[in-house]
Amino acid sequence: MADKRDYYEVLGLSKGASDDEIKRSFRKLAMKYHPDRNPDNKEAEEKFKEINEAYSVLSDPDKKSKYDRFGHAGVDPNAGFGGGGFEGFSGFGGFEDIFNMFGGGGFGGRGFSRRDPNAPMRGGDIQKSVTIDFEEAAFGTKKEIEVTKDIKCETCNGTGAKEGISKKTCQRCNGSGEVITTSRTPFGTFQSSAVCPECNGKGSIIETPCPECNGRGKNRKTVKLSVSIPAGVDNDSIVTLRGQGEAGENGGPAGDLYIVIRVRPHKLYKRAGQDIQIEIPITFEQAALGDEIVVPALDEKLKYKIPAGTQPNTVFRLRGKGLVSPRHRGKGDLYVKVILEVPTKLSSKEKKAIKKMADELGNDCYSKKTSFIDSVKELFK
């Protein structure tokens, strides 16, 4: 008995585990190492036997009690404890528990059921990117796009067979698309399934294929589509065209086409959700004396009065002059940031004029500058 692993260790449990814990662990490991999932895998087969042996003991209250007290000797019929052995997996009622986990219906069941290969199946979805200008995103637009995809063959209407000829049910698998093989082991008979080699898992055979699609039931073509892009879309917005994806199988519906929007940056505007911002340069005299400036909104020119003494980088908010939302009502705002432009390339005459103005203004006009000078003086007292 020295070569046997501890049964609790085999099931990944600690000694004293509850019946529910033992059962959950057994089901999980049995599914992992089941022969149907691991064909021709000797290591998995040995683990499967070991797991079942452990469960046959730990799931039986009498055997579990003896195992907890005396270890493997407590359940060894040759050790004199009368514990009964591993013969026949008596601890959990045969293999039925295992096959029930796989949706089988008892020992000898098929295990995993495959989907009907002749049932209608939806086609795959397609994703395509479309790049538009900022103005197109703001007001909405229509775009013509080209998409290469599988479309239903018009000649055979998607059947894959020549006109007037029907598919025939595969005789080898009787339309199931799979064949069952049976193998006998010392622990009983196991069944496993594989794709039918006669029909390649389709469940039917086309003896005379459609000449247009060669039996596929669909053709690969490039089609042109019109896409309506709503106003207010942003980068990574998605426009969905239902039923414009890949063609389905066996009369199933086509998938969808997802248009991912990319928006080119604008020269003037910056965007934050439905709000937009624009920077407008102003002169010193406009900032000092105030002025009426022209603000280019999305679809109109607006006049806006900036007050006297406007400081550089001041931001003004124009409500409702931003972008519309493609999902709900309302519009964002337009934020105007004024940038003070300092003149360059001055002539001697212009320099003298600025110097004269500065002398006349003095420092009293500049409250921040005066405050800064006072702070410096205080720092170096």
C-alpha positions as CSV (number, residue, x, y, z in Angstrom):
1,M,0.0,0.0,0.0
2,A,3.0,2.3,0.3
3,D,2.8,3.4,-3.4
4,K,-0.7,4.8,-3.1
5,R,-1.2,8.5,-2.6
6,D,-3.4,9.8,0.1
7,Y,-7.0,9.9,-1.1
8,Y,-7.6,13.4,0.2
9,E,-4.5,14.5,-1.7
10,V,-5.7,12.8,-4.9
11,L,-8.9,14.9,-4.7
12,G,-7.0,18.1,-3.7
13,L,-8.7,18.2,-0.3
14,S,-7.7,18.4,3.3
15,K,-8.6,15.6,5.8
16,G,-12.0,16.1,7.2
17,A,-13.5,17.6,4.0
18,S,-17.3,17.5,3.9
19,D,-19.3,15.2,1.6
20,D,-20.2,18.2,-0.6
21,E,-16.6,19.2,-0.9
22,I,-15.6,15.6,-1.8
23,K,-18.3,15.4,-4.4
24,R,-17.6,18.8,-6.0
25,S,-13.8,18.0,-6.2
26,F,-14.5,14.6,-7.7
27,R,-16.8,15.9,-10.4
28,K,-14.3,18.6,-11.4
29,L,-11.4,16.3,-11.6
30,A,-13.4,13.5,-13.3
31,M,-14.5,15.8,-16.0
32,K,-10.9,17.1,-16.5
33,Y,-9.4,13.6,-16.9
34,H,-12.3,11.7,-18.4
35,P,-11.2,9.4,-21.3
36,D,-13.6,11.2,-23.7
37,R,-11.7,14.4,-23.2
38,N,-8.3,12.8,-23.2
39,P,-8.3,10.1,-26.0
40,D,-5.1,8.0,-26.1
41,N,-3.7,9.8,-23.0
42,K,-2.3,7.1,-20.7
43,E,-1.4,9.6,-18.0
44,A,-5.0,11.0,-17.9
45,E,-6.4,7.5,-17.8
46,E,-4.3,6.6,-14.8
47,K,-5.3,9.8,-13.0
48,F,-9.0,9.1,-13.8
49,K,-8.7,5.6,-12.2
50,E,-6.9,7.1,-9.2
51,I,-9.6,9.8,-8.8
52,N,-12.4,7.2,-8.9
53,E,-10.7,5.0,-6.4
54,A,-10.3,7.8,-4.0
55,Y,-14.0,8.8,-4.4
56,S,-15.2,5.3,-4.0
57,V,-13.8,5.3,-0.5
58,L,-14.4,8.9,0.6
59,S,-18.0,9.0,-0.6
60,D,-18.9,5.9,1.5
61,P,-19.4,6.9,5.1
62,D,-18.3,3.5,6.5
63,K,-15.2,3.3,4.3
64,K,-14.3,6.9,4.9
65,S,-14.4,6.3,8.7
66,K,-12.1,3.4,8.4
67,Y,-9.8,5.2,6.1
68,D,-9.6,8.2,8.4
69,R,-8.7,5.9,11.3
70,F,-6.4,3.3,9.6
71,G,-5.4,4.8,6.2
72,H,-5.2,2.5,3.2
73,A,-5.1,-0.5,5.4
74,G,-8.5,0.3,6.7
75,V,-10.1,-0.3,3.3
76,D,-7.8,-3.1,2.1
77,P,-9.8,-6.4,2.2
78,N,-6.5,-8.2,2.7
79,A,-5.6,-6.3,5.8
80,G,-8.3,-7.9,8.0
81,F,-10.4,-4.8,8.6
82,G,-13.3,-6.1,6.5
83,G,-13.5,-2.8,4.8
84,G,-14.4,-3.9,1.4
85,G,-12.3,-2.9,-1.5
86,F,-12.2,-1.0,-4.7
87,E,-13.8,-3.8,-6.7
88,G,-16.7,-2.6,-8.9
89,F,-16.5,1.1,-7.7
90,S,-19.1,0.1,-5.1
91,G,-18.7,3.4,-3.3
92,F,-20.7,5.5,-5.8
93,G,-22.9,3.2,-7.7
94,G,-20.9,2.4,-10.8
95,F,-20.0,4.8,-13.6
96,E,-23.5,6.3,-13.8
97,D,-22.4,9.3,-11.7
98,I,-19.6,10.1,-14.0
99,F,-21.6,9.9,-17.2
100,N,-24.4,11.9,-15.7
101,M,-21.9,14.8,-15.2
102,F,-21.4,14.8,-19.0
103,G,-25.1,15.0,-19.8
104,G,-25.0,11.4,-20.8
105,G,-27.8,9.3,-19.3
106,G,-26.0,6.4,-17.9
107,F,-23.0,4.2,-18.6
108,G,-22.3,3.8,-22.3
109,G,-23.9,7.2,-23.2
110,R,-22.4,9.4,-25.9
111,G,-21.1,11.9,-23.3
112,F,-21.0,15.3,-25.0
113,S,-23.8,16.1,-27.5
114,R,-22.9,17.9,-30.6
115,R,-25.0,20.6,-32.2
116,D,-27.2,19.5,-35.1
117,P,-24.9,20.3,-38.1
118,N,-28.0,20.9,-40.3
119,A,-29.6,23.5,-37.9
120,P,-29.6,27.1,-39.1
121,M,-26.5,29.0,-37.8
122,R,-26.0,32.7,-37.7
123,G,-23.2,34.2,-39.8
124,G,-20.2,35.9,-38.3
125,D,-19.9,39.6,-37.5
126,I,-17.6,41.9,-39.4
127,Q,-15.8,45.0,-38.2
128,K,-14.6,47.8,-40.4
129,S,-13.1,51.2,-39.7
130,V,-14.2,54.4,-41.4
131,T,-12.3,57.7,-41.0
132,I,-14.2,61.0,-41.3
133,D,-13.5,64.7,-40.9
134,F,-14.3,66.7,-37.8
135,E,-17.1,68.6,-39.6
136,E,-18.7,65.3,-40.7
137,A,-18.6,64.0,-37.1
138,A,-20.3,67.3,-36.0
139,F,-23.1,67.3,-38.5
140,G,-23.4,63.7,-39.6
141,T,-22.7,62.3,-43.0
142,K,-23.2,59.4,-45.4
143,K,-20.3,57.3,-46.5
144,E,-20.0,54.6,-49.2
145,I,-17.9,51.7,-48.1
146,E,-16.7,48.5,-49.6
147,V,-16.8,45.2,-47.6
148,T,-15.5,41.8,-48.7
149,K,-17.6,39.1,-47.2
150,D,-19.4,35.8,-47.7
151,I,-22.9,36.3,-49.2
152,K,-25.6,33.7,-49.9
153,C,-25.3,32.2,-53.3
154,E,-28.1,33.4,-55.4
155,T,-27.9,30.5,-57.8
156,C,-28.6,27.7,-55.2
157,N,-30.2,30.0,-52.6
158,G,-27.5,28.9,-50.1
159,T,-28.1,25.1,-50.3
160,G,-24.8,24.4,-52.0
161,A,-26.5,21.9,-54.4
162,K,-27.2,22.3,-58.1
163,E,-30.6,23.7,-58.9
164,G,-33.2,21.1,-58.7
165,I,-31.0,18.7,-56.6
166,S,-31.2,18.3,-52.9
167,K,-28.7,17.4,-50.3
168,K,-28.6,13.8,-49.0
169,T,-28.3,12.7,-45.5
170,C,-24.9,11.1,-44.8
171,Q,-25.4,7.4,-44.4
172,R,-22.4,6.9,-42.3
173,C,-23.4,9.2,-39.4
174,N,-27.2,9.3,-40.2
175,G,-27.0,13.1,-40.3
176,S,-25.4,13.7,-36.9
177,G,-22.1,14.8,-38.3
178,E,-20.2,12.5,-36.0
179,V,-19.3,8.8,-35.6
180,I,-19.2,6.9,-32.4
181,T,-16.4,4.5,-31.5
182,T,-16.6,2.1,-28.6
183,S,-13.6,0.9,-26.6
184,R,-13.5,-1.7,-23.8
185,T,-11.3,-1.2,-20.7
186,P,-10.9,-3.1,-17.4
187,F,-13.3,-0.6,-15.9
188,G,-16.1,-0.9,-18.5
189,T,-17.0,0.2,-22.0
190,F,-16.4,3.8,-23.1
191,Q,-17.7,5.6,-26.1
192,S,-16.1,8.6,-27.8
193,S,-17.2,10.7,-30.8
194,A,-15.3,12.1,-33.8
195,V,-16.2,14.2,-36.8
196,C,-17.6,12.0,-39.6
197,P,-15.0,11.6,-42.3
198,E,-17.6,11.1,-45.0
199,C,-19.4,14.4,-44.6
200,N,-16.7,16.3,-42.6
201,G,-19.2,16.9,-39.8
202,K,-21.9,18.5,-42.0
203,G,-24.4,15.6,-41.6
204,S,-25.3,15.8,-45.3
205,I,-23.6,15.2,-48.7
206,I,-23.9,17.2,-51.8
207,E,-23.5,14.8,-54.8
208,T,-23.9,17.5,-57.4
209,P,-22.5,20.9,-56.1
210,C,-23.8,24.2,-57.3
211,P,-21.5,25.4,-60.2
212,E,-21.5,29.0,-58.9
213,C,-20.4,28.4,-55.3
214,N,-18.9,24.9,-55.6
215,G,-21.1,23.6,-52.9
216,R,-20.3,26.2,-50.3
217,G,-23.8,27.8,-50.4
218,K,-22.1,31.2,-50.4
219,N,-19.7,33.3,-52.4
220,R,-16.9,35.7,-51.4
221,K,-17.6,39.1,-52.9
222,T,-16.9,42.8,-52.4
223,V,-20.0,44.8,-51.9
224,K,-20.7,48.5,-51.7
225,L,-22.8,49.7,-48.8
226,S,-24.1,53.2,-47.7
227,V,-23.6,54.1,-44.1
228,S,-25.5,56.9,-42.3
229,I,-23.3,58.3,-39.6
230,P,-25.2,60.4,-37.1
231,A,-24.2,63.8,-35.9
232,G,-22.0,63.9,-32.7
233,V,-20.1,60.7,-33.2
234,D,-16.6,60.6,-31.7
235,N,-13.5,58.3,-32.0
236,D,-14.4,54.7,-31.4
237,S,-18.1,55.3,-31.9
238,I,-19.8,52.3,-33.5
239,V,-22.5,52.3,-36.1
240,T,-24.2,48.9,-36.5
241,L,-25.6,47.6,-39.8
242,R,-27.8,44.7,-38.9
243,G,-27.7,41.7,-41.2
244,Q,-24.7,43.0,-43.2
245,G,-22.1,40.6,-41.8
246,E,-21.1,37.1,-43.1
247,A,-23.8,34.9,-44.6
248,G,-25.4,32.3,-42.3
249,E,-25.4,28.5,-42.7
250,N,-28.3,26.3,-43.5
251,G,-30.7,29.2,-43.9
252,G,-29.5,31.0,-40.8
253,P,-29.5,34.8,-40.6
254,A,-26.4,36.9,-41.6
255,G,-24.2,38.5,-38.9
256,D,-23.9,42.2,-38.3
257,L,-21.4,44.8,-39.6
258,Y,-19.9,47.1,-37.0
259,I,-18.5,50.4,-38.4
260,V,-15.9,51.8,-36.0
261,I,-15.6,55.6,-36.5
262,R,-12.2,57.4,-36.6
263,V,-12.3,61.3,-36.6
264,R,-9.5,63.4,-38.0
265,P,-8.3,66.2,-35.7
266,H,-9.4,69.7,-36.5
267,K,-7.0,72.7,-37.0
268,L,-9.0,75.0,-34.7
269,Y,-11.1,72.9,-32.4
270,K,-10.2,70.5,-29.6
271,R,-12.9,68.2,-28.3
272,A,-13.9,66.8,-24.9
273,G,-17.0,64.7,-25.3
274,Q,-19.7,67.0,-26.6
275,D,-17.8,70.2,-25.6
276,I,-15.3,71.9,-27.9
277,Q,-12.6,74.5,-27.3
278,I,-11.0,77.1,-29.5
279,E,-8.1,79.4,-28.8
280,I,-8.3,83.0,-30.1
281,P,-5.3,85.4,-30.1
282,I,-6.0,88.9,-28.9
283,T,-3.8,92.0,-28.8
284,F,-2.7,94.0,-25.7
285,E,-5.1,96.8,-26.4
286,Q,-8.0,94.4,-26.8
287,A,-7.2,92.7,-23.5
288,A,-6.6,96.1,-21.7
289,L,-9.6,98.1,-23.2
290,G,-12.0,95.3,-24.0
291,D,-13.3,94.5,-27.4
292,E,-15.9,92.7,-29.4
293,I,-14.3,89.6,-31.1
294,V,-15.6,87.2,-33.7
295,V,-15.9,83.6,-32.5
296,P,-16.2,80.9,-35.2
297,A,-18.7,78.4,-33.9
298,L,-19.4,75.2,-35.8
299,D,-22.0,76.6,-38.1
300,E,-22.0,80.3,-37.5
301,K,-19.9,83.4,-36.6
302,L,-20.7,84.7,-33.2
303,K,-19.8,88.1,-31.8
304,Y,-18.6,88.1,-28.2
305,K,-17.7,91.0,-26.0
306,I,-14.6,90.5,-23.9
307,P,-14.3,92.9,-20.9
308,A,-11.6,95.4,-20.3
309,G,-8.7,94.0,-18.3
310,T,-9.1,90.5,-19.6
311,Q,-6.1,88.4,-18.6
312,P,-4.2,86.0,-20.8
313,N,-5.6,82.4,-21.0
314,T,-9.0,83.5,-19.7
315,V,-11.7,81.0,-20.8
316,F,-15.2,82.1,-21.8
317,R,-18.1,79.6,-22.0
318,L,-20.7,79.8,-24.7
319,R,-23.5,77.5,-23.7
320,G,-25.2,75.1,-26.3
321,K,-22.7,75.9,-29.0
322,G,-20.9,72.6,-28.9
323,L,-21.7,69.2,-30.5
324,V,-25.0,67.4,-30.4
325,S,-25.1,64.0,-28.7
326,P,-25.9,61.0,-31.0
327,R,-27.8,59.3,-28.1
328,H,-29.8,61.9,-26.4
329,R,-31.0,65.5,-26.7
330,G,-28.9,68.5,-25.9
331,K,-25.7,70.0,-27.1
332,G,-22.3,70.6,-25.5
333,D,-20.7,74.0,-24.9
334,L,-18.1,76.0,-26.8
335,Y,-15.1,77.2,-24.7
336,V,-13.2,80.2,-25.9
337,K,-9.7,80.6,-24.6
338,V,-8.1,84.0,-25.3
339,I,-4.3,84.0,-25.9
340,L,-2.4,87.3,-25.5
341,E,-0.2,87.8,-28.5
342,V,3.0,89.9,-28.0
343,P,4.1,91.8,-31.1
344,T,7.4,90.9,-32.8
345,K,9.5,92.5,-35.5
346,L,8.9,96.0,-34.2
347,S,10.3,99.1,-35.9
348,S,12.2,101.8,-34.0
349,K,9.2,104.0,-34.2
350,E,6.9,101.3,-32.7
351,K,9.4,100.5,-30.0
352,K,9.5,104.2,-29.0
353,A,5.7,104.3,-28.9
354,I,5.5,101.3,-26.6
355,K,8.2,102.7,-24.4
356,K,6.3,106.0,-24.1
357,M,3.1,104.2,-23.3
358,A,4.9,102.2,-20.6
359,D,6.3,105.3,-19.0
360,E,2.9,106.9,-18.9
361,L,1.3,103.9,-17.4
362,G,3.8,103.3,-14.7
363,N,3.5,100.3,-12.3
364,D,0.3,101.2,-10.7
365,C,-1.7,99.7,-13.5
366,Y,-0.1,96.3,-13.0
367,S,-1.4,95.0,-9.7
368,K,0.2,91.6,-10.0
369,K,3.5,93.0,-10.9
370,T,3.4,95.5,-8.0
371,S,2.4,92.7,-5.6
372,F,5.3,90.6,-6.9
373,I,7.8,93.4,-6.4
374,D,6.6,94.0,-2.9
375,S,7.0,90.3,-2.1
376,V,10.5,90.3,-3.4
377,K,11.4,93.3,-1.3
378,E,10.0,91.6,1.8
379,L,12.0,88.5,1.0
380,F,15.3,90.3,1.0
381,K,14.8,92.7,3.9
